[in-house]
Amino acid sequence: MQFLLMPAASHFLSIPEYAQLTIFLALLTALVPMVSLSSESAYAIFYNQELGLNKKRLFIDSVHVATTGLIIFSFVNILLSLIDDNLLFSVVSLKYQMTKMLLIVFFEYFMNLYLLSNRLNFDKVGYFCWFILFFAVKFFVGLGAIYLFESSDAYLNSILLLNFTFFIIIVSRVFGLVGFFGEVFLFNRDSYVRLIKYSTIILPVSIFSVINSMIDKIYITSLLPLKELANYTSVFLLAGAIQVVILAMNKSYMPSLLKLYSLHGYLSLDKIKNRTKSLMLVSYLFFIFCIIILPFVFKYIYSDKIEFSYNVFVVLSLSFLFNTLYILYTNVLSLEEQTAKYKMFGFISATILNVPLSYILTLKFGILGAALSTMLSCIFAASILYSLVNRRVKRHYLLKDSLIFVFVASTTAIFFVVLNTQIKIF
């Protein structure tokens, strides 16, 4: 949705309003695992186990966990607003705008859980139809608000109303309104505790993920002109096309891995090996396609007010490509409740490296430095996760394939950057 929305919005909004919208969208993405306490992960783990035999009850118990997350982070948000209402970003009000974003994410959680149910049940048609419907309506409503009011805050208001509408639709479809409000006030302590226990293990992963994803934007707004944030986020979004494909493929890959794991344990990694390699190859080929084609697309879809940097684009594209390895390693750690907590070490290590590195490189090289720090922290985090997976499965899982993947992708990126430097295509 952001890939379509931001280019259109760049034509309707001033640079300050556009830059503010980029922060809103980044925060909305970051708050999803925070508000839900990553209970979607717990939902997926328990869906085909004894805890998920009653699917509707598991849905309600997961809602209770997400409600807990909403309460916790709303309370934290209020406390932070008392200290400074614009603690991280001078253009975002914690009391006003952040509160709305928390509610937006909470109501959207119901749609996310419904879509996840369809995926785990291998209902591809239902998943596709609801996914397209929701995000198409979300796009047109959000863009309509931006066009009519020329305000990023109007976008938040329209999406809040839309998500509340879909919340009513989903609970009516799954439970019936009367049935839902009857069920939601019934508390299943044992199920809630198991879900919250797993979610608590995952929570540090979410926290460090949010911190790591927001570091570059925080430093850019504090060290550089606001226009640089608009430029960086626009390039970041275009490069994110790679991530969209990788995540889409993983949405199909992960349910199959979970099913095989329930039958064969870690032998499932061998049984799905060819599919794993295919995912890596397709990601790499799409990376090449993106760094050749998308720069031509940029100037046609974005306003002339937004400046393009090919070097920043390639570095960010490479960062998203390396996330393929990160995702494949976290998939393995997600197979067991007791290993899920280790996923946090990837984000912790990435954040520990990214905090000082992003400051130094952004200060020295501007938005290119921010992109470089993101890429280096991705590689470092993936290497940490590799060591954890290797320790768990007692073998060098994907070592040879990963090294070839990193080397070939890096060589390809260097080649295209040097080529562009010589002949000035972009």
C-alpha positions as CSV (number, residue, x, y, z in Angstrom):
1,M,0.0,0.0,0.0
2,Q,2.8,2.4,0.9
3,F,4.5,1.7,-2.4
4,L,1.4,3.1,-4.1
5,L,0.4,5.7,-1.6
6,M,3.6,7.6,-1.1
7,P,4.3,8.5,-4.8
8,A,0.7,9.8,-5.2
9,A,0.9,11.7,-1.9
10,S,4.1,13.4,-3.0
11,H,2.1,15.3,-5.7
12,F,-0.6,16.5,-3.2
13,L,1.4,17.4,-0.1
14,S,4.0,20.0,0.8
15,I,7.4,18.7,1.7
16,P,6.8,19.1,5.5
17,E,3.4,17.4,5.3
18,Y,4.9,14.6,3.1
19,A,7.8,14.1,5.5
20,Q,5.3,13.9,8.3
21,L,3.3,11.3,6.4
22,T,6.4,9.2,5.9
23,I,6.9,9.1,9.7
24,F,3.3,8.2,10.3
25,L,3.5,5.3,7.9
26,A,6.8,4.1,9.5
27,L,5.3,4.3,13.0
28,L,2.1,2.5,11.9
29,T,4.3,-0.4,10.6
30,A,6.5,-0.4,13.7
31,L,3.5,-0.4,16.1
32,V,1.9,-3.5,14.7
33,P,4.0,-6.0,16.7
34,M,4.1,-3.7,19.7
35,V,0.3,-3.4,20.1
36,S,-0.3,-7.0,19.3
37,L,2.6,-8.2,21.5
38,S,3.5,-10.3,18.4
39,S,0.6,-12.6,19.3
40,E,0.1,-13.4,15.7
41,S,3.3,-15.5,16.1
42,A,1.8,-17.4,19.0
43,Y,-1.5,-17.8,17.1
44,A,0.4,-19.4,14.2
45,I,2.3,-21.7,16.5
46,F,-0.8,-22.9,18.4
47,Y,-3.2,-23.0,15.5
48,N,-2.7,-26.7,14.7
49,Q,-1.9,-27.7,18.2
50,E,-4.3,-28.6,21.0
51,L,-4.6,-25.0,22.0
52,G,-6.0,-24.2,18.6
53,L,-8.6,-27.0,18.3
54,N,-11.2,-24.3,19.1
55,K,-10.2,-21.7,16.5
56,K,-12.7,-19.1,17.6
57,R,-11.6,-19.4,21.2
58,L,-8.0,-19.0,20.1
59,F,-9.0,-15.9,18.1
60,I,-10.6,-14.4,21.2
61,D,-7.7,-15.3,23.5
62,S,-5.4,-13.6,21.0
63,V,-7.5,-10.5,21.1
64,H,-7.1,-10.4,24.9
65,V,-3.4,-10.5,24.4
66,A,-3.5,-7.6,21.9
67,T,-5.8,-5.7,24.2
68,T,-3.1,-6.1,26.9
69,G,-0.5,-4.7,24.4
70,L,-2.8,-1.7,23.6
71,I,-3.2,-0.9,27.3
72,I,0.5,-1.2,28.1
73,F,1.7,0.9,25.2
74,S,-1.0,3.5,25.6
75,F,0.1,3.9,29.2
76,V,3.7,4.2,28.2
77,N,2.7,6.7,25.5
78,I,0.8,8.9,28.0
79,L,3.8,8.9,30.3
80,L,6.2,9.9,27.5
81,S,3.9,12.7,26.4
82,L,4.0,14.1,29.9
83,I,7.8,14.3,29.6
84,D,7.8,15.8,26.1
85,D,4.8,15.5,23.7
86,N,7.3,15.5,20.8
87,L,9.9,13.2,22.3
88,L,11.4,11.6,19.2
89,F,10.0,13.5,16.3
90,S,9.2,17.3,16.4
91,V,6.4,16.7,13.9
92,V,4.6,13.9,15.8
93,S,2.4,14.5,18.9
94,L,2.4,11.6,21.3
95,K,-0.9,12.6,22.9
96,Y,-2.8,13.3,19.7
97,Q,-1.4,11.5,16.8
98,M,0.4,8.6,18.4
99,T,-2.8,7.7,20.4
100,K,-4.7,7.6,17.1
101,M,-2.0,5.3,15.6
102,L,-2.3,2.9,18.5
103,L,-6.0,2.6,17.9
104,I,-5.5,2.2,14.2
105,V,-3.2,-0.7,14.7
106,F,-5.4,-2.3,17.3
107,F,-8.5,-2.3,15.0
108,E,-6.4,-3.6,12.1
109,Y,-5.2,-6.5,14.3
110,F,-8.6,-8.2,13.7
111,M,-8.1,-8.1,10.0
112,N,-4.5,-9.4,10.3
113,L,-5.7,-12.2,12.5
114,Y,-8.5,-13.1,10.1
115,L,-6.0,-13.1,7.2
116,L,-3.6,-15.3,9.1
117,S,-6.4,-17.8,9.9
118,N,-7.0,-18.1,6.1
119,R,-3.3,-18.7,5.4
120,L,-2.9,-21.3,8.1
121,N,-6.0,-23.0,6.9
122,F,-4.6,-22.9,3.3
123,D,-7.7,-21.0,2.2
124,K,-5.8,-19.2,-0.6
125,V,-8.9,-17.8,-2.3
126,G,-10.3,-16.3,0.9
127,Y,-7.0,-14.9,1.9
128,F,-6.4,-13.3,-1.6
129,C,-9.9,-11.8,-1.8
130,W,-10.0,-10.3,1.7
131,F,-6.4,-9.0,1.4
132,I,-7.1,-7.3,-1.9
133,L,-10.4,-5.9,-0.7
134,F,-9.0,-4.4,2.6
135,F,-5.8,-2.9,1.2
136,A,-7.5,-1.5,-2.0
137,V,-10.2,0.2,0.1
138,K,-7.5,1.4,2.5
139,F,-5.5,2.9,-0.3
140,F,-8.4,4.8,-1.9
141,V,-9.7,6.1,1.4
142,G,-6.3,7.2,2.5
143,L,-5.4,8.8,-0.8
144,G,-8.8,10.5,-1.0
145,A,-8.3,12.1,2.4
146,I,-4.9,13.3,1.4
147,Y,-6.2,14.8,-1.8
148,L,-9.3,16.5,-0.3
149,F,-7.6,17.9,2.8
150,E,-3.9,18.1,1.8
151,S,-3.0,16.9,5.3
152,S,-1.2,13.9,6.7
153,D,-3.3,14.1,9.8
154,A,-6.5,13.7,7.7
155,Y,-4.9,10.4,6.5
156,L,-4.8,9.1,10.1
157,N,-8.4,10.1,10.7
158,S,-9.7,8.4,7.6
159,I,-7.7,5.1,8.3
160,L,-8.9,5.0,11.9
161,L,-12.6,5.2,10.7
162,L,-11.9,2.6,8.0
163,N,-10.2,0.1,10.4
164,F,-13.0,0.4,12.9
165,T,-15.5,-0.4,10.1
166,F,-13.5,-3.5,9.1
167,F,-13.3,-4.5,12.7
168,I,-17.1,-4.5,12.8
169,I,-17.2,-6.5,9.6
170,I,-14.7,-9.2,10.7
171,V,-16.2,-9.8,14.1
172,S,-19.7,-9.9,12.6
173,R,-18.5,-12.4,10.0
174,V,-16.6,-14.7,12.4
175,F,-18.8,-14.5,15.5
176,G,-21.8,-12.2,14.9
177,L,-21.7,-8.9,16.9
178,V,-23.8,-10.3,19.8
179,G,-21.8,-13.5,19.8
180,F,-18.5,-11.6,19.8
181,F,-19.3,-9.3,22.7
182,G,-20.5,-12.4,24.6
183,E,-17.3,-14.3,23.9
184,V,-14.9,-11.5,24.4
185,F,-15.9,-11.0,28.1
186,L,-15.3,-14.7,28.8
187,F,-11.7,-15.1,30.0
188,N,-9.8,-18.4,29.5
189,R,-6.9,-18.0,31.9
190,D,-4.8,-21.1,30.8
191,S,-5.0,-20.2,27.1
192,Y,-4.3,-16.5,27.8
193,V,-1.2,-17.4,29.9
194,R,0.3,-19.7,27.2
195,L,-0.3,-17.0,24.6
196,I,1.1,-14.2,26.7
197,K,4.0,-16.3,27.7
198,Y,5.0,-17.0,24.1
199,S,4.3,-13.3,23.2
200,T,6.4,-12.1,26.1
201,I,9.3,-14.1,24.7
202,I,8.8,-12.5,21.3
203,L,8.3,-9.0,22.7
204,P,12.0,-8.1,23.0
205,V,12.3,-9.1,19.3
206,S,9.5,-6.6,18.4
207,I,11.0,-3.8,20.6
208,F,14.4,-4.1,19.1
209,S,12.9,-4.5,15.6
210,V,11.1,-1.2,16.1
211,I,14.1,0.6,17.5
212,N,16.3,-0.6,14.7
213,S,13.8,0.3,12.0
214,M,13.4,3.8,13.4
215,I,17.0,4.8,14.1
216,D,17.8,6.1,10.6
217,K,14.7,8.3,10.6
218,I,15.4,9.7,14.0
219,Y,18.9,10.6,13.1
220,I,17.9,12.0,9.7
221,T,15.3,14.3,11.3
222,S,17.8,15.4,14.0
223,L,21.0,15.8,11.9
224,L,19.7,16.7,8.4
225,P,17.0,19.0,6.8
226,L,13.5,17.6,6.8
227,K,13.7,17.4,3.0
228,E,16.3,14.7,3.3
229,L,13.8,12.6,5.3
230,A,11.4,12.9,2.4
231,N,14.1,11.9,-0.1
232,Y,15.4,9.0,2.0
233,T,12.0,7.6,2.8
234,S,10.9,7.7,-0.9
235,V,14.0,5.8,-2.0
236,F,13.6,3.4,0.9
237,L,10.0,2.7,-0.1
238,L,10.9,2.0,-3.7
239,A,13.7,-0.3,-2.6
240,G,11.2,-2.0,-0.3
241,A,9.6,-3.6,-3.4
242,I,12.1,-6.4,-2.9
243,Q,11.0,-6.9,0.7
244,V,7.4,-7.1,-0.4
245,V,8.2,-10.0,-2.7
246,I,10.4,-11.8,-0.1
247,L,7.7,-11.5,2.6
248,A,5.0,-12.6,0.1
249,M,7.0,-15.8,-0.7
250,N,7.7,-16.4,2.9
251,K,3.9,-16.2,3.7
252,S,3.5,-19.3,1.5
253,Y,6.8,-20.9,2.6
254,M,6.3,-20.7,6.4
255,P,3.0,-22.6,6.7
256,S,4.5,-25.5,4.7
257,L,7.5,-25.5,6.9
258,L,5.4,-25.5,10.1
259,K,3.3,-28.4,8.8
260,L,6.4,-30.4,7.8
261,Y,8.0,-29.7,11.2
262,S,5.0,-31.0,13.0
263,L,5.5,-34.3,11.2
264,H,9.3,-34.6,10.9
265,G,10.9,-32.2,13.3
266,Y,14.1,-30.6,12.0
267,L,14.3,-33.1,9.2
268,S,11.7,-30.8,7.6
269,L,14.7,-28.4,6.8
270,D,16.0,-31.1,4.4
271,K,12.6,-31.9,3.0
272,I,12.0,-28.2,2.1
273,K,15.6,-27.5,1.0
274,N,14.9,-27.1,-2.7
275,R,12.1,-24.7,-1.9
276,T,14.4,-22.7,0.4
277,K,17.0,-22.4,-2.4
278,S,14.3,-21.3,-4.8
279,L,13.2,-18.6,-2.5
280,M,16.8,-17.3,-2.3
281,L,17.2,-17.4,-6.1
282,V,13.9,-15.6,-6.9
283,S,14.8,-12.9,-4.3
284,Y,18.2,-12.4,-6.0
285,L,16.7,-12.2,-9.5
286,F,14.0,-9.8,-8.4
287,F,16.8,-7.7,-6.8
288,I,18.5,-7.4,-10.2
289,F,15.2,-6.5,-11.8
290,C,14.6,-3.8,-9.2
291,I,18.0,-2.0,-9.4
292,I,17.7,-1.9,-13.2
293,I,14.0,-1.0,-13.7
294,L,12.8,0.8,-10.6
295,P,15.1,3.9,-10.9
296,F,13.4,4.6,-14.3
297,V,10.0,4.3,-12.5
298,F,10.9,6.7,-9.7
299,K,10.9,10.0,-11.7
300,Y,7.5,9.1,-13.2
301,I,5.7,8.3,-10.0
302,Y,7.2,10.8,-7.6
303,S,6.8,14.6,-7.6
304,D,9.8,16.7,-8.9
305,K,10.2,17.9,-5.3
306,I,11.6,14.4,-4.4
307,E,15.3,13.8,-5.3
308,F,16.6,10.3,-6.2
309,S,20.0,8.8,-5.3
310,Y,20.9,5.6,-7.1
311,N,23.7,4.8,-4.6
312,V,21.3,5.0,-1.7
313,F,18.7,3.0,-3.6
314,V,21.2,0.1,-4.4
315,V,22.5,0.0,-0.8
316,L,18.9,-0.1,0.6
317,S,17.9,-2.7,-2.0
318,L,20.8,-4.8,-0.9
319,S,19.8,-4.5,2.8
320,F,16.3,-5.8,1.9
321,L,17.8,-8.6,-0.1
322,F,20.0,-9.7,2.9
323,N,16.8,-9.8,5.0
324,T,16.1,-13.0,3.1
325,L,18.7,-14.7,5.2
326,Y,17.4,-13.1,8.3
327,I,13.9,-14.4,7.6
328,L,15.0,-17.9,6.8
329,Y,17.0,-18.1,10.1
330,T,14.2,-16.7,12.1
331,N,11.8,-19.2,10.5
332,V,13.9,-22.0,12.1
333,L,13.9,-20.4,15.5
334,S,10.1,-19.9,15.3
335,L,9.5,-23.6,15.1
336,E,9.7,-24.2,18.8
337,E,8.5,-22.2,21.8
338,Q,11.7,-22.4,23.6
339,T,13.9,-21.2,20.7
340,A,11.6,-18.3,19.7
341,K,13.3,-16.1,22.4
342,Y,16.6,-16.3,20.6
343,K,15.3,-14.3,17.7
344,M,15.7,-11.2,19.9
345,F,19.5,-11.6,19.7
346,G,19.4,-10.8,16.0
347,F,17.6,-7.5,16.6
348,I,19.6,-6.7,19.7
349,S,22.9,-7.1,17.9
350,A,21.6,-5.1,14.9
351,T,20.5,-2.3,17.2
352,I,23.7,-2.2,19.2
353,L,25.6,-1.8,16.0
354,N,23.2,0.4,14.2
355,V,22.8,3.1,17.0
356,P,26.4,4.4,16.9
357,L,27.1,3.4,13.3
358,S,24.0,5.2,11.9
359,Y,24.9,8.4,13.9
360,I,28.5,8.4,12.6
361,L,27.7,7.5,9.0
362,T,24.6,9.8,8.7
363,L,26.6,12.7,10.1
364,K,29.5,12.1,7.6
365,F,27.7,10.8,4.5
366,G,24.1,12.0,4.9
367,I,21.3,9.6,3.8
368,L,23.9,7.3,2.1
369,G,25.4,6.8,5.5
370,A,22.0,5.9,7.0
371,A,21.6,3.4,4.2
372,L,25.0,1.9,4.7
373,S,24.5,1.5,8.5
374,T,21.2,-0.3,7.8
375,M,22.9,-2.7,5.4
376,L,25.8,-3.5,7.7
377,S,23.5,-4.1,10.7
378,C,21.4,-6.5,8.6
379,I,24.4,-8.6,7.7
380,F,25.6,-8.6,11.3
381,A,22.2,-9.6,12.7
382,A,21.9,-12.4,10.1
383,S,25.3,-13.8,11.1
384,I,24.3,-13.8,14.8
385,L,21.1,-15.7,13.9
386,Y,23.1,-18.1,11.8
387,S,25.2,-19.1,14.8
388,L,22.1,-19.6,17.0
389,V,20.4,-21.8,14.3
390,N,23.6,-23.7,13.8
391,R,23.8,-24.4,17.5
392,R,20.2,-25.6,17.6
393,V,20.1,-27.9,14.6
394,K,23.7,-29.1,15.1
395,R,24.9,-28.4,11.6
396,H,25.9,-25.6,9.3
397,Y,22.4,-24.7,8.1
398,L,22.5,-22.8,4.7
399,L,26.2,-21.8,5.3
400,K,27.4,-22.4,1.7
401,D,24.3,-21.1,0.1
402,S,24.3,-18.0,2.3
403,L,27.9,-17.1,1.6
404,I,27.3,-17.5,-2.2
405,F,24.2,-15.4,-1.9
406,V,25.9,-12.5,0.0
407,F,29.0,-12.6,-2.3
408,V,27.0,-12.7,-5.6
409,A,24.5,-10.0,-4.5
410,S,27.3,-7.7,-3.2
411,T,29.3,-8.1,-6.4
412,T,26.2,-7.3,-8.5
413,A,25.5,-4.2,-6.4
414,I,29.1,-2.9,-6.8
415,F,29.0,-3.5,-10.5
416,F,25.8,-1.5,-11.1
417,V,27.0,1.4,-8.8
418,V,30.3,1.6,-10.7
419,L,28.5,1.3,-14.0
420,N,26.2,4.2,-13.1
421,T,29.1,6.3,-11.9
422,Q,30.8,5.9,-15.3
423,I,27.9,6.4,-17.7
424,K,25.4,8.4,-15.5
425,I,22.3,6.5,-16.4
426,F,20.4,7.6,-13.2
